[in-house]
Amino acid sequence: MGNRKQAIALGFAFFAILCVPFSFAKNEEKKGRGELQMIRVIPGDTLHEIARLYLKDPSRWPELLKYNVLTSGDPNLIHPGDRLLVPVEEIKESMRAAHLIEKTNRVEYRARGENVFRDAVLNQKIFFEDAIRTFANSYAKILFPTKEITKISPNALAIIRPREFKQEVNLIKGEIYATKTKILTNSAVIEPKENSLFKAKVGDDKTTEVEVYDGKIDVTGAGKKIELSKGFGSKIELGKIPMSPSKVKLPDIKEMVKLKGDLTLPASFQMNAIDIKKMGTFQPGEIKLSEDAKKEKKRKRKEIGKVEISLDEYFSQIILSGKPADIEKKVKKLVDGRYFYRFKYRTGKGKSRYSEVRSFEINRQKNSLNVVVLYPPDGVAVYDEFVEVKGSVSKNIAKLYIDSTDTEIAEDGTFSQLIYLPMGPHEIEIIASDRIGNRRILTRKVVRKARKKGFFHRLFGG
């Protein structure tokens, strides 16, 4: 039973959180509800460049204007800090997201266009030009859309760039292990070839060190390219050409097996899902975050500092953050789609503490489909071959089917329909729908039994 959610596609919208004014998109109907991805505008971005990078074609920038409210039609007049919500279905496949599939101890991420690092969450999405930072005794593994894995070692900083075919990582400092991923540093460009396995390391002086454990790679520095094969390495100082290849110590068999295993996706791999409390589907004005915050405060006996709303359950795409009453007003302007939220408790200095993750869906075409079945009650036993199903429905219901029979609805909303019952248990299906396709399905279990024969029946038969 319950409403079947109307498929809604999602449009573009500008979001500027806190200091930047909001600008939201109009709703667009499409087949199937898509997810949203947030693109943060950084210095130098234009709508031409964003369309080229994410939509494959810079000439598609008018599509962004079609779904967004801009004060001017000039594609050069967007500002750093603005946030674009782009339907995932519009974005080229490989630009959608990488994932953080493994981490130990403290690992942080920084979203594109932001200055603040946040705690990384296992399995969260890593988008184009998001940064990953590891600390002592910690590492991170990144799974790209092409299923290749890159391992970031302790005390490293890397910017992740999913590409259409060849993935890229900009290694700022620290050490990284890779097979097919192109590594960029301040002093070198490392391009792997087939069956390669290598390590790249960037020191405090920006010098890049490369070691090849399998296959071959090309290394370029200051316009000079050299090839490194298995068992060889090189150093590339900032602004200088690569040093001549020199032999390096290869890992022993046991280490090599482990290293290759670290960079190989197991056939049985699955993302671990977060437990999410689903709050339901609402009209924008029906979402009461302030009431929910009061209940959470009473239940947990903790003060609520703020509420965060994100496009994903890992909160790597936070679009709204603030006091529940304030955010409740802004939620009314969100485009139709699914959102996630959590409460942040007020605590002293130290690690932030959050409530469980909740989700809600906004659907402006949602209506309440009320169906009352007066007869038969669920589980009733009957002896006749026909049963009369009686009840009433709300005014917004346009069609009613009982066991696939088109049932007439009276002007006052009542209905009555005779349904044939085969011998034994039977489940009567009642389907009510409105004019835009929302449905509600109810069932009534009925058992038809044979009548017990009386004295004369037993005596004379019949």
C-alpha positions as CSV (number, residue, x, y, z in Angstrom):
1,M,0.0,0.0,0.0
2,G,1.0,3.6,-0.3
3,N,1.6,6.2,-2.9
4,R,3.7,5.4,-5.9
5,K,6.0,8.4,-6.3
6,Q,5.5,10.5,-9.4
7,A,8.6,10.4,-11.6
8,I,10.1,13.9,-11.5
9,A,13.2,15.2,-13.2
10,L,15.2,17.9,-11.6
11,G,16.4,21.2,-13.1
12,F,19.3,23.5,-12.5
13,A,19.5,25.9,-9.7
14,F,22.0,28.4,-8.3
15,F,22.7,28.0,-4.6
16,A,24.8,30.5,-2.6
17,I,25.0,29.4,1.0
18,L,25.3,31.7,4.0
19,C,26.7,34.9,2.5
20,V,25.7,34.4,-1.1
21,P,22.0,35.0,-2.2
22,F,19.9,32.1,-3.3
23,S,18.7,31.6,-6.9
24,F,16.6,28.5,-7.6
25,A,15.5,26.7,-10.7
26,K,12.1,26.0,-12.0
27,N,10.8,22.4,-12.0
28,E,11.0,20.4,-15.2
29,E,9.0,17.2,-15.9
30,K,10.9,14.3,-17.4
31,K,10.7,10.6,-17.5
32,G,12.3,9.2,-14.4
33,R,13.6,11.0,-11.4
34,G,17.3,11.8,-11.6
35,E,19.8,12.7,-9.0
36,L,21.5,16.0,-8.6
37,Q,25.2,16.8,-8.6
38,M,26.5,20.1,-7.2
39,I,29.2,22.1,-9.2
40,R,30.9,24.8,-7.2
41,V,32.0,27.8,-9.3
42,I,35.7,28.7,-8.8
43,P,37.7,31.7,-10.0
44,G,38.0,31.6,-13.8
45,D,34.9,29.5,-14.4
46,T,32.4,30.5,-17.1
47,L,29.2,28.8,-18.2
48,H,31.1,28.0,-21.4
49,E,33.8,26.2,-19.5
50,I,31.3,24.4,-17.2
51,A,29.3,23.2,-20.2
52,R,32.5,22.0,-21.9
53,L,33.7,20.1,-18.8
54,Y,30.5,18.6,-17.6
55,L,28.1,18.5,-20.6
56,K,30.8,17.7,-23.2
57,D,30.1,20.7,-25.4
58,P,30.7,24.4,-24.5
59,S,27.9,25.5,-26.9
60,R,25.4,23.9,-24.5
61,W,25.8,26.7,-22.0
62,P,22.4,28.2,-22.9
63,E,20.9,25.0,-21.3
64,L,22.3,26.2,-18.0
65,L,20.5,29.5,-18.5
66,K,17.3,27.7,-19.4
67,Y,17.2,26.1,-16.0
68,N,18.7,28.9,-13.9
69,V,17.7,32.3,-13.0
70,L,20.5,34.7,-13.7
71,T,20.5,38.5,-13.3
72,S,22.2,38.8,-16.7
73,G,22.4,36.5,-19.7
74,D,26.2,36.9,-19.9
75,P,27.8,33.5,-19.4
76,N,30.9,35.2,-18.1
77,L,29.1,36.8,-15.1
78,I,29.0,33.9,-12.6
79,H,30.8,34.3,-9.3
80,P,33.2,32.1,-7.3
81,G,31.2,30.5,-4.5
82,D,28.0,30.0,-6.6
83,R,26.7,26.5,-6.6
84,L,25.1,24.9,-9.6
85,L,22.8,21.9,-9.2
86,V,23.1,19.8,-12.4
87,P,20.9,16.7,-13.1
88,V,23.3,13.7,-13.2
89,E,21.6,12.4,-16.3
90,E,22.9,15.5,-18.2
91,I,26.5,15.0,-17.1
92,K,28.8,12.9,-19.1
93,E,29.2,9.5,-17.5
94,S,32.8,9.7,-16.3
95,M,32.4,13.1,-14.7
96,R,29.8,11.9,-12.2
97,A,31.9,10.8,-9.2
98,A,34.7,8.7,-7.8
99,H,34.2,7.0,-4.5
100,L,36.3,6.8,-1.3
101,I,36.1,3.0,-0.9
102,E,38.7,2.5,1.9
103,K,40.3,4.7,4.6
104,T,42.1,4.3,7.9
105,N,42.2,6.8,10.7
106,R,42.0,10.5,9.8
107,V,41.2,11.3,6.2
108,E,39.7,14.6,5.1
109,Y,38.2,16.0,1.9
110,R,37.8,19.5,0.5
111,A,35.1,20.2,-2.1
112,R,35.9,22.0,-5.3
113,G,35.8,25.8,-4.7
114,E,35.9,25.6,-0.9
115,N,38.7,26.3,1.6
116,V,37.5,24.1,4.4
117,F,38.5,20.5,4.9
118,R,35.9,18.1,6.3
119,D,36.0,14.6,7.7
120,A,35.7,12.1,4.9
121,V,33.1,9.3,5.2
122,L,33.7,5.8,3.8
123,N,32.0,5.3,0.4
124,Q,31.3,9.0,-0.1
125,K,31.3,10.5,-3.6
126,I,34.4,12.4,-4.7
127,F,33.7,14.9,-7.5
128,F,35.9,16.6,-10.1
129,E,38.7,18.6,-8.3
130,D,37.7,17.6,-4.8
131,A,40.8,17.2,-2.6
132,I,41.7,14.3,-0.3
133,R,44.1,14.8,2.6
134,T,45.6,12.0,4.7
135,F,47.6,12.3,7.9
136,A,50.1,10.2,9.8
137,N,49.2,6.5,9.9
138,S,46.3,7.0,7.5
139,Y,45.6,6.2,3.9
140,A,42.8,6.4,1.4
141,K,41.7,4.4,-1.7
142,I,39.8,6.1,-4.5
143,L,37.6,4.1,-6.9
144,F,37.2,5.9,-10.3
145,P,34.1,5.5,-12.6
146,T,36.3,3.3,-14.8
147,K,36.8,0.9,-11.9
148,E,40.5,1.6,-11.4
149,I,41.8,2.2,-7.9
150,T,44.5,4.7,-6.6
151,K,45.9,4.5,-3.1
152,I,46.9,7.7,-1.3
153,S,49.6,7.1,1.4
154,P,49.9,8.9,4.7
155,N,50.6,12.6,5.0
156,A,49.5,13.3,1.4
157,L,47.4,15.9,-0.4
158,A,45.8,15.1,-3.8
159,I,43.2,16.6,-6.0
160,I,41.0,14.1,-7.7
161,R,40.0,14.6,-11.4
162,P,37.8,11.9,-12.9
163,R,38.2,12.1,-16.7
164,E,36.3,10.7,-19.7
165,F,38.8,7.9,-20.3
166,K,42.0,8.4,-18.4
167,Q,41.7,9.4,-14.8
168,E,43.9,12.2,-13.3
169,V,45.2,13.0,-9.8
170,N,47.1,16.2,-9.0
171,L,49.5,15.1,-6.3
172,I,50.4,18.2,-4.2
173,K,52.5,16.4,-1.6
174,G,53.1,12.9,-0.3
175,E,53.0,9.5,-2.0
176,I,50.6,7.7,-4.2
177,Y,50.3,4.2,-5.8
178,A,48.6,3.8,-9.2
179,T,48.3,1.6,-12.3
180,K,46.4,3.5,-15.0
181,T,45.8,6.9,-13.4
182,K,47.7,9.9,-14.8
183,I,49.6,11.8,-12.1
184,L,50.3,15.5,-12.3
185,T,52.7,17.2,-9.9
186,N,54.3,20.7,-9.9
187,S,57.4,19.3,-11.5
188,A,56.3,16.3,-13.6
189,V,53.6,14.6,-15.6
190,I,53.4,10.8,-15.2
191,E,51.5,8.9,-17.9
192,P,51.2,5.1,-17.3
193,K,51.2,2.6,-20.2
194,E,49.6,-0.9,-20.3
195,N,50.1,-3.2,-17.3
196,S,51.9,-0.6,-15.3
197,L,52.2,-0.3,-11.5
198,F,54.2,2.6,-10.0
199,K,54.7,4.9,-7.1
200,A,55.0,8.7,-7.2
201,K,56.2,10.9,-4.4
202,V,56.3,14.7,-4.0
203,G,58.6,16.2,-1.4
204,D,58.5,19.5,0.4
205,D,60.8,21.1,-2.2
206,K,58.3,20.0,-5.0
207,T,60.7,17.3,-6.3
208,T,58.9,14.3,-7.8
209,E,60.3,10.8,-7.3
210,V,58.9,8.0,-9.4
211,E,59.5,4.2,-9.1
212,V,58.1,1.6,-11.6
213,Y,57.2,-1.8,-10.2
214,D,55.6,-3.3,-13.3
215,G,55.1,-2.3,-17.0
216,K,56.2,1.1,-18.4
217,I,55.4,4.8,-17.8
218,D,56.3,8.1,-19.5
219,V,57.6,10.9,-17.3
220,T,57.8,14.5,-18.5
221,G,59.5,17.4,-16.8
222,A,60.4,20.9,-18.3
223,G,59.3,19.7,-21.7
224,K,61.5,16.6,-21.7
225,K,59.9,13.1,-21.8
226,I,61.6,9.9,-20.8
227,E,60.4,6.3,-20.5
228,L,60.7,4.3,-17.4
229,S,60.3,0.5,-17.3
230,K,60.0,-2.1,-14.5
231,G,62.7,-1.8,-11.9
232,F,63.7,1.8,-12.8
233,G,62.9,5.2,-11.4
234,S,63.8,8.9,-11.7
235,K,63.7,12.3,-9.9
236,I,62.3,15.4,-11.4
237,E,63.2,18.7,-9.7
238,L,61.0,21.7,-10.1
239,G,61.6,23.4,-13.4
240,K,64.2,20.8,-14.5
241,I,64.2,17.8,-16.9
242,P,63.9,14.2,-15.5
243,M,67.2,12.7,-14.2
244,S,68.5,9.7,-16.1
245,P,66.7,6.4,-15.2
246,S,68.3,4.5,-12.2
247,K,67.5,1.1,-10.8
248,V,65.2,0.9,-7.8
249,K,64.6,-1.9,-5.3
250,L,61.5,-3.9,-6.3
251,P,59.0,-5.1,-3.7
252,D,59.4,-8.8,-2.8
253,I,56.8,-11.3,-4.0
254,K,54.6,-11.0,-0.9
255,E,54.7,-7.1,-1.0
256,M,53.9,-7.1,-4.8
257,V,50.9,-9.4,-4.3
258,K,49.6,-7.1,-1.6
259,L,50.2,-4.0,-3.6
260,K,48.4,-5.4,-6.7
261,G,45.6,-6.5,-4.5
262,D,45.3,-3.0,-3.0
263,L,44.8,-1.6,-6.6
264,T,42.4,-4.3,-7.8
265,L,38.7,-4.2,-7.3
266,P,37.4,-7.5,-5.9
267,A,34.6,-9.1,-8.0
268,S,32.5,-9.3,-4.9
269,F,32.9,-5.6,-4.0
270,Q,29.8,-3.7,-2.9
271,M,29.3,-0.3,-1.4
272,N,28.2,-0.3,2.2
273,A,24.9,1.5,2.5
274,I,24.2,4.1,5.3
275,D,21.0,3.5,7.3
276,I,18.7,6.3,6.4
277,K,15.4,7.2,8.0
278,K,12.9,8.0,5.2
279,M,10.6,10.8,6.2
280,G,8.3,10.6,3.1
281,T,7.3,12.7,0.1
282,F,6.1,16.2,0.7
283,Q,4.9,19.4,-0.8
284,P,7.6,22.1,0.0
285,G,5.6,23.8,2.7
286,E,4.9,20.4,4.5
287,I,8.5,19.9,5.6
288,K,8.8,20.9,9.3
289,L,12.5,20.9,10.2
290,S,11.9,23.0,13.3
291,E,9.4,20.5,14.7
292,D,11.7,17.6,13.9
293,A,14.6,19.4,15.7
294,K,12.4,19.8,18.8
295,K,11.6,16.1,18.8
296,E,15.3,15.3,18.3
297,K,16.3,17.6,21.2
298,K,13.8,15.9,23.5
299,R,14.7,12.4,22.4
300,K,18.5,12.8,22.6
301,R,18.5,15.5,25.4
302,K,21.0,17.5,23.3
303,E,20.9,21.0,22.0
304,I,20.6,21.3,18.2
305,G,23.1,23.7,16.7
306,K,22.1,23.5,13.1
307,V,20.7,21.4,10.3
308,E,22.6,20.4,7.2
309,I,20.9,19.5,3.9
310,S,22.8,17.6,1.3
311,L,22.3,16.0,-2.2
312,D,23.9,12.8,-1.0
313,E,23.8,10.7,2.2
314,Y,27.5,11.2,2.8
315,F,27.1,15.0,3.0
316,S,29.8,15.7,0.4
317,Q,27.4,18.0,-1.3
318,I,25.9,20.2,1.4
319,I,23.6,22.9,-0.1
320,L,22.0,24.3,3.0
321,S,23.3,24.7,6.5
322,G,21.9,26.8,9.4
323,K,19.2,27.0,12.1
324,P,16.3,24.6,11.5
325,A,13.7,27.4,11.4
326,D,15.8,29.4,8.9
327,I,16.5,26.4,6.6
328,E,12.8,25.4,6.8
329,K,12.0,28.6,4.9
330,K,14.6,28.0,2.2
331,V,13.6,24.4,1.7
332,K,10.3,25.7,0.2
333,K,12.3,27.0,-2.8
334,L,14.1,23.7,-3.5
335,V,13.4,22.0,-6.8
336,D,11.6,18.6,-6.7
337,G,13.8,15.7,-5.8
338,R,15.4,13.7,-3.0
339,Y,17.4,15.4,-0.2
340,F,19.2,14.2,2.9
341,Y,19.5,16.0,6.2
342,R,21.0,15.7,9.7
343,F,21.2,17.7,12.9
344,K,24.4,18.9,14.3
345,Y,24.5,18.9,18.1
346,R,25.9,21.7,20.1
347,T,29.1,20.4,21.7
348,G,32.3,21.8,23.1
349,K,35.5,22.0,21.2
350,G,36.5,18.9,19.3
351,K,34.8,16.4,17.0
352,S,31.3,17.3,15.7
353,R,28.4,15.0,16.5
354,Y,25.4,14.4,14.3
355,S,22.0,12.8,14.4
356,E,21.1,9.9,12.2
357,V,20.7,10.7,8.5
358,R,17.1,11.4,7.3
359,S,15.8,11.8,3.8
360,F,12.8,13.5,2.2
361,E,11.5,13.9,-1.3
362,I,9.9,17.1,-2.6
363,N,7.1,16.5,-5.1
364,R,4.9,19.4,-6.0
365,Q,2.5,17.2,-7.8
366,K,1.9,14.9,-4.7
367,N,-1.7,14.7,-3.6
368,S,-3.3,12.7,-0.7
369,L,-5.1,9.7,-2.2
370,N,-7.6,8.7,0.4
371,V,-9.4,5.4,0.0
372,V,-11.7,3.9,2.6
373,V,-12.9,0.3,2.2
374,L,-16.0,-0.3,4.2
375,Y,-16.5,-3.9,3.1
376,P,-15.1,-6.6,3.1
377,P,-12.8,-6.4,6.1
378,D,-9.4,-7.9,5.8
379,G,-9.3,-11.7,6.4
380,V,-13.0,-12.3,6.3
381,A,-14.4,-15.7,5.3
382,V,-17.4,-15.7,2.9
383,Y,-19.6,-18.5,1.3
384,D,-20.9,-16.8,-1.8
385,E,-19.1,-16.8,-5.1
386,F,-19.4,-13.0,-5.3
387,V,-18.5,-10.3,-2.8
388,E,-19.5,-6.6,-2.9
389,V,-16.6,-4.3,-2.3
390,K,-17.9,-1.0,-0.9
391,G,-16.2,2.2,0.2
392,S,-15.4,5.8,-0.7
393,V,-12.5,7.8,-2.2
394,S,-11.3,11.5,-2.0
395,K,-12.2,13.9,-4.8
396,N,-8.8,13.9,-6.5
397,I,-9.1,10.3,-7.4
398,A,-10.0,10.0,-11.1
399,K,-9.7,6.2,-11.7
400,L,-10.5,3.2,-9.5
401,Y,-9.9,-0.4,-10.4
402,I,-10.9,-3.4,-8.2
403,D,-9.4,-6.7,-9.4
404,S,-8.7,-5.1,-12.8
405,T,-12.4,-4.0,-13.1
406,D,-13.0,-0.4,-13.9
407,T,-15.2,0.8,-11.1
408,E,-17.5,3.8,-11.2
409,I,-17.1,6.5,-8.6
410,A,-20.3,8.3,-7.6
411,E,-20.5,12.1,-7.3
412,D,-20.2,11.8,-3.5
413,G,-17.1,9.7,-3.8
414,T,-18.7,6.3,-2.9
415,F,-18.2,3.1,-4.9
416,S,-19.6,-0.4,-5.0
417,Q,-18.4,-3.3,-7.1
418,L,-19.3,-7.0,-7.3
419,I,-16.2,-9.2,-7.5
420,Y,-16.1,-13.0,-8.3
421,L,-14.3,-15.1,-5.8
422,P,-12.8,-18.5,-6.7
423,M,-12.8,-21.1,-4.0
424,G,-10.1,-20.7,-1.3
425,P,-8.0,-17.7,-0.3
426,H,-8.1,-14.6,-2.6
427,E,-6.5,-11.2,-2.4
428,I,-8.6,-8.3,-3.8
429,E,-6.5,-5.5,-5.3
430,I,-7.9,-2.0,-5.2
431,I,-5.9,0.6,-7.3
432,A,-6.8,4.3,-7.1
433,S,-5.0,6.9,-9.2
434,D,-5.3,10.7,-9.8
435,R,-5.1,12.5,-13.1
436,I,-1.3,12.8,-13.2
437,G,-0.5,9.2,-12.4
438,N,0.0,9.0,-8.7
439,R,-1.4,5.8,-7.4
440,R,-2.5,4.1,-4.1
441,I,-2.8,0.4,-3.9
442,L,-4.8,-1.4,-1.2
443,T,-5.5,-5.1,-0.7
444,R,-8.2,-7.1,1.1
445,K,-7.6,-10.8,1.9
446,V,-10.8,-12.8,1.5
447,V,-11.3,-16.6,1.9
448,R,-14.3,-18.3,0.1
449,K,-15.4,-21.4,1.9
450,A,-17.9,-24.1,0.9
451,R,-21.2,-24.0,2.8
452,K,-21.7,-26.9,5.2
453,K,-24.5,-29.2,4.0
454,G,-27.6,-29.3,6.2
455,F,-29.8,-32.3,7.1
456,F,-32.0,-32.3,4.0
457,H,-29.0,-31.7,1.8
458,R,-27.2,-34.7,3.3
459,L,-30.4,-36.7,3.1
460,F,-31.7,-35.9,-0.4
461,G,-28.5,-34.4,-2.0
462,G,-28.3,-31.2,-4.0
